[in-house]
Amino acid sequence: MEKKSTYEQLRPLLRPATVAVIGASRSPEKIGYQVLKNLLDGGYPPDKVFPINPKATQILGLKCYPSVKDVPVPVDLAVIVVPARIVPIVLKDCAKKKVKAVAIISAGFKEVGNVEAELELVKIARSAGMRLLGPNIVGVCDTVEGVNASFCQGLPLKGEIAFITQSGALAIGLVGWTVLKKIGLSDLVSIGNKADVNEIDLMEFFAEDPYTKVITIYLEGTDDGRRFLEVAKKVTKCKPVIVLKAGKTERTVAAIKSHTGSLAGSDIAYDAAFKQSGVLRASNFIELFNWAVALAKAPLPRGENVIIITNGGGAGVMATDAASEYGLKLMDIPRDLAEKLRKFMPPFGSTLNPVDLTGMATREWYEGALRVALEDHRVDAVVVLYCHTAITSPLDIADGLITAYKATGARKPVVAAFIGGIECEKAYQKLTKAGIPAYASPEEAVSALGAIYQYARYLRKPKRTYPTIKVDRERVAKLIYGALKEGRRALSPAEAAEVALAYGIPVPEKPLAKSEEEAVVISNRLGYPVVLEVESPQIIHKTEVGGIKLNIKDAEGVRKAYREILESVRKLAPEATIKGVIVRKMIPQGKEVIVGMHRDPVFGPVIMFGAGGILVELMKDVSFRIAPVSMEDAEEMMKETKVYALLKGFRGESESDIESVKEVILRVSKLALDFPEISDIDVNPLFTYEKGKGCIAVDVKIMMQR
Ligand code: COA
């Protein structure tokens, strides 16, 4: 039999034709009673609701059944509200009844350490082909069919935003808040312990759901980062996904030794994954819903030119500051457009951007100015700001704006901020309904337009390309498995350099000298000046133990440096085995960058690029992507850093070989994907020379998983 799509599998859960409430209680103070009451109060047809309780014959006027098996019709969704120890018993009944989906509200499973019991539930559900939501949830609210299978206070308002939440309490609280703010939802789904159905499945469902325009998620963590990334990439192509990811701050994990590892915390991996898959990341729940409303209501802009229209200088200044923060480009208003705008302001108004209609602005002026702006093909989006004055009524101004917006075809995004009291609130709710997302402050309006732009820009990004990279995989396998066999968790510098070479990452020749005399012979062959560095599997950061000497000009210097290195390392790292001293030619100084990798437990290899050298952690001028990194990703991640300006040629300096660095990024990404044994890579510093002259990895560190 053909496997059903996630959409088909989850339909009975989110758009059920019949619902059984197992544990429907006779006592109004119990959750099981409230779930049943919610279903009826929400308007779901009573003849499709089946209370299950062996001790009752009737609850809330409905006939009660001792078991779900006794229900005379097929059951799409069973909501389970009995104590944890009874859940497996009633779940087995559901399996026998061939119930299509279950939502388990009951707590007392994985969240309190009852992992086995939870796995047992999944086993029962899977063997019967049932999808299982929860356990430990508030339930599901579906405003499409009017199903309130939850113990939330009532149903949310009908709308086009799906809200998936890992926190049940947040779901309960936000129902009231969204009603207050007149924000409509298509569904509210509490995912609790995510034993089976998780946020990724639901993203897939809502991507296909015709009633949902925007998907919002409150997320504490995903269990399958790679699948999240894959599915999110597909979903965001057709619908915006906005995530509020909690748990940004982590306690620093001690004993991380690579530069990349100490910067690439798990929140960074989430950030990179969101960026790569077009998921917008909100920083609080107000922003989450403000953005969702904007994306559900407004069209996407075609270009970058934004105009601000205001009746107050202060509001305009605030919006201008916010525009720079949220990446909006305020256009220089062309003279002919300025002349047209002049007709809607007093002589002391301003046609610069923000366009200031002044405190004298009337409905006619707002309407006229917005109309003129929207009619101009050079304008792509408009922010309208209004401060409630005694000479105007907010609702009247809103009507004027709606008239202008509709008259011009409602094809460009317009957001608004109405600053004032209750009348303003009524006005901005009316505007939002009409397709002009409106808010209480300039920052909120600009941030919402910023989200619209973030999404539009993501959709416009060029297709990702992944060039074929030739490498010597066998050579690397030998080195890595050899080191692991010896119980080592890091490759020696010489081994790491060999790995780099096998993967086409340019490194200098690094012969090993086992004596002072040998170091001199090698130095004479390579030519001066040379660098000497200790070779020891235990020493990762050589500078810290005096294990490296630069710019040695003659044989005498080599002898002295050799002795000093040995002396210093023996003193500062007495436990380290010294295999000898590497001699390499002093490499001409280039621009220092770093390319690194840290393997994240959720998303896998996180690739880093940034300003290199010994101050990496201090500078924190770095950017991240999840492997595989495409050509375009590599370019974008480089452009996100300040060091990129340096590579482009800062203050008249010539441009560096950016292409060669991009290639190193792709090669490190491939190395990380080919060898899951590798936990961390630091290519640092990577000296980058003038365009056409390439780059060279002065030092390469490779560590393996514990
Ligand atoms: N089939 C159906 N109903 C059954 C049953 C069975 N096999 N066995 C018992 N019941 C009935 C009970 O008789 C009772 O009905 P009654 O009040 O009319 O007698 C009803 O089911 C509920 O059982 P009860 O033992 O009273 O449980 P409860 O209501 O005190 O608690 C839960 C049940 C699920 C609410 C509770 O165990 C729980 O998990 N609470 C936490 C929920 C939560 O916080 N979820 C996460 C939110 S984020």
Boltz pocket constraint, residues with backbone or C-beta under 6 A from the ligand:
constraints:
  - pocket:
      binder: B
      contacts: [[A, 22], [A, 23], [A, 24], [A, 25], [A, 26], [A, 27], [A, 30], [A, 31], [A, 32], [A, 52], [A, 53], [A, 54], [A, 55], [A, 56], [A, 66], [A, 80], [A, 81], [A, 82], [A, 83], [A, 84], [A, 86], [A, 90], [A, 105], [A, 106], [A, 107], [A, 108], [A, 136], [A, 137], [A, 138], [A, 167], [A, 168], [A, 169]]
      max_distance: 6.0
